[in-house]
Amino acid sequence: PVSATLLVPVMQPLVFPAAMIGATYEQGVAALNHPARYEATGLPRGMVFDGVNGVVRGRAVEAGVFPVQVRAVNAAGESAPVSALLVVRALPANVLGNFTLLAARSAENGLLGSQ
């Protein structure tokens, strides 16, 4: 008979490309030895972690340097955590943008409101 022994996951090194506030971001992580799920901490607001697929995604809403820690888990146990910095850059000062806003009719907007 053939049997297999499940080994504890081993995380691969983390590398996070820089993100920009408001821009769509998606970056995967990986581990050896068949992880069942991943866990992450330290993400900036606006980003989430898909623990089943090991993917960081979202749109950061604050600039800064964020120390992110990830570990992998399976039935044999959990990996040692690995860490990397996720840098979120602010928009350059001369960037113009658009935004969407719903405004109620009021004296401040000449009773125009928005649609």
Secondary structure, 3 states (H helix, E strand, C coil): CCCCCCCCCEECCCCCCCEECCCCEEEECCEECCCCEEEEECCCCCEEEECCCCEEEECCCCCEEEEEEEEEEECCEECCCEEEEEEEECCCCCCCCCCCCCCCCCHHHCCCCCC
